[in-house]
Amino acid sequence: MAQANTIKNIAIASPGTGVPIRDRVRSGVTHAILILTSLAIGMPFIWMVTTALKSRTEVYKFPPVWIPQTLEWQNFVTAWEAAPFAQFYVNSIITTVLGVVLEVIIALLSAYAFARIEFPKRDLIFMVVLAGMMIPGELTLIPNYVTLSRLGWINTYQGIVIPHVSSVFGAFLLRQAILGMEKEIFEAAEVDGAGHLRMLFMIAFPMARPVVATLTLFLFIAKWNAYLWPLIVTNSENMRTLPVGLAMVREAEYQIGPEHLMAASLFVLLPVLIVFVLAQKQLIEGIASGAVKG
C-alpha cells in the first residue's frame, strides 16, 4: 500500500520538482490573482505620478500617454507656488502629531481601565462606549462647532485637534490586547507594590506595542487625510491643512492644469507612503499579534 501511494504521488508531481502539479497550478492561479489585483490598485497611483510629469499636450492626448517623453519637473514648482503648501505642511504635521499622540494616550488609558480595573457597571459602561461607534460623525459637526465657537477655538490648532482625540475603536482594540495578556504578570507586579499607572506603562504598553503601532499608523493616515472637519473649523488660509489646500488647488484648476493638480496630490500622498513603508514591520506584527490572540 505504501509503495502504491508513493507511485501515485510521483505520477502527479511535476518533473524534477517533486511538487504536485495540482499545488503548482493553485499557486500559479493565486499569484496571478494577486498580481492583477496589485496592478488594479497601483494603476491610479502610476497614472498620478506620470501625469504629474507630463506636458499639457501629453495630458490631453488620446489615446492616453502613460510614459511622458520629457519629464516636466517644473509642474511640481508650479503646483507648490499655486498655494502656500509650506504652511499647509506645518499645519498638517502639528494637528496630526498632536491628534495621534493624544488619541493613543487616551485610548491606552481607557483600554487599561476597562481591562484591568474593577469598578461598578464596568462592562455596561464599556458597551455604552462601544455604542458611540454607531453614531455618524456628521451628527457631531454642529454641536462641536457651536462649542468651539463659544470657547473661541475656531481657526485654531486646538479646535482642529481636541474634538477628535477620543477613539472608541482604539480603546476597544487595545482593551482586547490587554485582556489577552497573562493575569499572573499583573498579579506579580501588584504584589511587588506596582500601581496601575506603573503596570500600564511598564507591562501593558510594552507587551501591546505592536498593536499600539498599528493603531498609531491607522490614526496617522486618518488624521493626515482629514478634510471635512478642518474645512469647517478653519476660515483662513494660514490654518488650512494639506487636504483642504489640495481642494483649493483643485478649485483653481482652470488656471493650472491637471498635471499640476496631480503634482499637488503627490504632496499630500507622499508622507503617508513614507510613514507606511517605515512602519510596515510594526503593522504586520500588530495584525499577526491580533490574529494569534483572536
C-alpha positions as CSV (number, residue, x, y, z in Angstrom):
1,M,0.0,0.0,0.0
2,A,2.8,2.4,0.9
3,Q,4.5,1.7,-2.4
4,A,1.3,2.4,-4.3
5,N,0.9,5.8,-2.6
6,T,4.5,6.7,-3.4
7,I,4.0,5.8,-7.1
8,K,0.8,7.9,-7.1
9,N,2.5,10.9,-5.7
10,I,5.3,10.7,-8.2
11,A,2.8,10.4,-11.0
12,I,1.0,13.7,-10.2
13,A,4.2,15.6,-9.4
14,S,5.8,17.9,-12.0
15,P,9.1,16.6,-13.4
16,G,12.2,17.5,-11.4
17,T,10.5,19.3,-8.6
18,G,8.6,16.7,-6.5
19,V,5.7,19.3,-6.1
20,P,2.3,18.0,-7.2
21,I,1.0,19.7,-10.3
22,R,-2.2,20.5,-8.6
23,D,-0.4,22.6,-5.9
24,R,1.7,24.3,-8.6
25,V,-1.4,25.2,-10.5
26,R,-3.1,26.5,-7.4
27,S,-0.1,28.6,-6.5
28,G,0.1,30.0,-10.0
29,V,-3.5,31.0,-10.0
30,T,-3.1,32.6,-6.6
31,H,-0.1,34.6,-7.7
32,A,-1.8,35.7,-10.9
33,I,-4.8,37.0,-9.0
34,L,-2.5,38.8,-6.6
35,I,-0.6,40.4,-9.5
36,L,-3.7,41.5,-11.3
37,T,-5.1,42.9,-8.0
38,S,-1.9,44.8,-7.3
39,L,-1.9,46.3,-10.8
40,A,-5.5,47.4,-10.5
41,I,-4.7,49.1,-7.2
42,G,-1.4,50.5,-8.4
43,M,-2.6,51.9,-11.7
44,P,-4.2,55.1,-10.3
45,F,-1.0,55.9,-8.4
46,I,1.2,55.2,-11.5
47,W,-1.2,57.4,-13.6
48,M,-0.9,60.2,-10.9
49,V,2.9,60.1,-11.0
50,T,3.2,60.0,-14.8
51,T,0.6,62.8,-15.2
52,A,2.4,65.0,-12.8
53,L,5.5,64.7,-15.1
54,K,3.7,65.3,-18.4
55,S,3.4,68.4,-20.5
56,R,0.0,69.9,-21.1
57,T,-0.2,68.5,-24.6
58,E,0.5,64.9,-23.4
59,V,-2.2,65.2,-20.7
60,Y,-4.9,65.8,-23.2
61,K,-3.6,63.4,-25.9
62,F,-5.7,60.5,-26.9
63,P,-5.1,57.6,-26.7
64,P,-3.6,58.4,-23.3
65,V,0.2,58.6,-22.9
66,W,1.5,56.6,-20.0
67,I,5.2,57.5,-20.2
68,P,6.0,61.1,-20.9
69,Q,8.6,61.9,-23.5
70,T,10.1,64.7,-21.4
71,L,9.9,64.8,-17.6
72,E,8.3,68.2,-16.6
73,W,9.7,68.7,-13.1
74,Q,8.5,72.3,-13.3
75,N,5.0,71.1,-12.7
76,F,5.8,70.5,-9.0
77,V,7.2,74.0,-8.7
78,T,4.1,75.5,-10.3
79,A,1.8,73.4,-8.0
80,W,3.8,74.4,-4.9
81,E,3.5,78.1,-5.8
82,A,-0.2,77.8,-6.6
83,A,-0.9,77.7,-2.8
84,P,1.1,78.1,0.4
85,F,1.9,74.4,0.7
86,A,4.7,75.1,3.2
87,Q,2.2,76.4,5.7
88,F,-0.2,73.6,4.9
89,Y,2.5,71.1,5.7
90,V,3.2,72.8,9.0
91,N,-0.5,72.8,9.9
92,S,-0.9,69.1,8.9
93,I,2.1,68.0,10.9
94,I,1.1,69.8,14.0
95,T,-2.5,68.7,14.0
96,T,-1.7,65.1,13.0
97,V,1.1,64.6,15.5
98,L,-0.8,66.2,18.4
99,G,-4.0,64.4,17.5
100,V,-2.3,61.0,17.2
101,V,-0.4,61.3,20.4
102,L,-3.4,62.4,22.5
103,E,-5.7,59.8,21.0
104,V,-3.3,57.0,21.6
105,I,-2.7,58.0,25.2
106,I,-6.4,58.4,25.9
107,A,-7.1,55.0,24.2
108,L,-4.4,53.3,26.2
109,L,-5.7,54.7,29.5
110,S,-9.3,53.8,28.7
111,A,-8.3,50.3,27.5
112,Y,-6.4,49.6,30.6
113,A,-9.2,50.8,32.8
114,F,-11.8,48.7,31.1
115,A,-9.5,45.6,31.0
116,R,-7.7,45.6,34.4
117,I,-9.6,47.9,36.9
118,E,-12.7,46.6,38.6
119,F,-15.4,49.2,39.1
120,P,-19.2,49.1,39.2
121,K,-21.0,48.6,35.9
122,R,-17.7,48.4,34.1
123,D,-18.9,46.1,31.3
124,L,-22.2,48.1,30.9
125,I,-20.2,51.4,30.6
126,F,-18.0,49.8,28.0
127,M,-21.0,48.7,26.0
128,V,-22.3,52.3,26.1
129,V,-18.9,53.5,24.9
130,L,-18.9,51.0,22.1
131,A,-22.4,52.2,21.1
132,G,-20.7,55.5,20.3
133,M,-19.2,53.8,17.2
134,M,-22.7,53.7,15.7
135,I,-23.1,57.4,15.8
136,P,-22.2,59.0,12.4
137,G,-19.5,61.7,12.8
138,E,-21.6,64.1,10.7
139,L,-24.1,64.4,13.6
140,T,-21.5,65.9,15.9
141,L,-20.3,68.6,13.5
142,I,-22.8,71.3,14.5
143,P,-22.6,70.7,18.3
144,N,-18.8,70.6,18.2
145,Y,-18.7,73.8,16.1
146,V,-21.0,75.6,18.5
147,T,-19.0,74.5,21.5
148,L,-15.7,75.6,19.9
149,S,-17.2,78.9,18.9
150,R,-18.1,79.6,22.5
151,L,-14.6,78.6,23.6
152,G,-13.1,80.9,21.0
153,W,-11.3,77.9,19.4
154,I,-12.4,78.5,15.8
155,N,-9.5,78.7,13.4
156,T,-7.0,77.3,16.0
157,Y,-5.0,74.1,16.3
158,Q,-6.8,73.0,19.4
159,G,-10.1,73.5,17.5
160,I,-8.9,71.0,14.9
161,V,-7.4,68.5,17.3
162,I,-9.4,68.4,20.5
163,P,-12.8,67.3,19.3
164,H,-11.3,64.1,17.8
165,V,-8.9,62.9,20.4
166,S,-11.2,60.2,21.8
167,S,-11.1,56.9,20.0
168,V,-13.7,54.2,20.7
169,F,-12.0,51.9,18.2
170,G,-8.6,52.4,19.7
171,A,-9.9,51.7,23.2
172,F,-11.6,48.6,22.0
173,L,-8.5,47.4,20.1
174,L,-6.1,48.0,23.0
175,R,-8.5,46.5,25.6
176,Q,-8.6,43.3,23.6
177,A,-4.8,43.2,23.5
178,I,-4.5,43.8,27.3
179,L,-7.2,41.2,28.0
180,G,-5.0,38.7,26.1
181,M,-2.1,39.2,28.4
182,E,-1.4,36.8,31.3
183,K,-3.1,37.9,34.5
184,E,-0.2,36.4,36.6
185,I,2.1,39.1,35.3
186,F,-0.1,41.9,36.6
187,E,-0.7,40.0,39.9
188,A,3.0,39.6,40.5
189,A,3.6,43.3,39.8
190,E,0.8,44.2,42.2
191,V,2.4,42.0,44.9
192,D,5.6,44.0,44.3
193,G,3.7,47.2,45.1
194,A,3.3,48.5,41.5
195,G,0.3,50.8,40.9
196,H,-2.0,50.8,37.9
197,L,0.0,53.5,36.1
198,R,3.2,51.7,36.5
199,M,1.7,48.4,35.4
200,L,0.2,50.2,32.4
201,F,3.5,51.8,31.2
202,M,5.9,49.1,32.3
203,I,3.9,46.0,31.5
204,A,0.8,46.5,29.3
205,F,2.3,49.1,27.0
206,P,5.5,47.2,26.1
207,M,3.6,44.0,25.5
208,A,0.9,45.7,23.4
209,R,3.5,47.7,21.4
210,P,2.8,46.1,18.0
211,V,-1.0,46.8,18.4
212,V,-0.2,50.4,19.5
213,A,2.0,50.8,16.5
214,T,-0.8,49.5,14.2
215,L,-3.3,51.9,15.8
216,T,-0.9,54.8,15.5
217,L,-0.5,54.2,11.8
218,F,-4.2,54.0,11.2
219,L,-4.8,57.2,13.2
220,F,-2.0,59.0,11.3
221,I,-3.5,58.1,8.0
222,A,-7.0,59.2,9.1
223,K,-5.9,62.5,10.6
224,W,-3.5,63.4,7.8
225,N,-6.2,62.9,5.2
226,A,-9.0,64.5,7.3
227,Y,-10.9,67.0,5.2
228,L,-14.4,67.9,6.4
229,W,-13.7,69.0,10.0
230,P,-10.5,71.1,9.2
231,L,-12.5,72.7,6.4
232,I,-15.4,73.6,8.7
233,V,-13.4,74.8,11.7
234,T,-10.8,77.0,9.8
235,N,-11.6,80.1,8.0
236,S,-8.2,81.5,7.0
237,E,-5.6,80.3,4.5
238,N,-2.8,80.1,7.1
239,M,-4.7,77.5,9.2
240,R,-5.6,75.2,6.3
241,T,-4.3,71.6,6.3
242,L,-3.0,69.8,3.2
243,P,-6.2,68.1,2.1
244,V,-8.1,71.4,2.3
245,G,-5.2,73.1,0.5
246,L,-5.4,70.5,-2.2
247,A,-9.1,71.3,-2.7
248,M,-8.1,75.0,-3.1
249,V,-5.7,74.0,-5.9
250,R,-8.5,71.8,-7.4
251,E,-10.8,74.8,-7.5
252,A,-8.2,76.8,-9.3
253,E,-7.8,74.1,-12.0
254,Y,-9.0,76.5,-14.7
255,Q,-5.8,78.4,-14.0
256,I,-3.5,75.5,-13.6
257,G,-3.6,72.2,-15.5
258,P,-4.4,68.6,-14.4
259,E,-0.7,67.9,-14.3
260,H,-0.2,70.5,-11.6
261,L,-3.2,69.0,-9.7
262,M,-1.6,65.6,-9.8
263,A,1.7,67.1,-8.6
264,A,-0.2,68.7,-5.7
265,S,-1.8,65.4,-4.9
266,L,1.6,63.8,-4.5
267,F,2.4,66.5,-1.9
268,V,-0.4,65.1,0.2
269,L,0.2,61.4,-0.6
270,L,4.0,61.0,-0.2
271,P,4.2,61.5,3.6
272,V,1.6,58.8,4.1
273,L,3.5,56.4,1.8
274,I,6.8,57.1,3.6
275,V,5.3,56.5,7.0
276,F,3.6,53.3,5.8
277,V,6.9,52.0,4.4
278,L,8.8,52.7,7.6
279,A,6.0,51.3,9.8
280,Q,5.0,48.2,7.8
281,K,7.0,45.9,10.0
282,Q,5.1,47.1,13.1
283,L,1.9,46.9,11.2
284,I,2.4,43.3,10.2
285,E,3.4,42.4,13.8
286,G,0.3,44.1,15.2
287,I,-2.0,42.3,12.8
288,A,-0.3,38.9,13.4
289,S,-0.4,39.5,17.2
290,G,-4.1,40.2,17.0
291,A,-4.7,37.1,14.8
292,V,-2.8,34.9,17.2
293,K,-4.7,36.2,20.3
294,G,-8.0,36.2,18.5
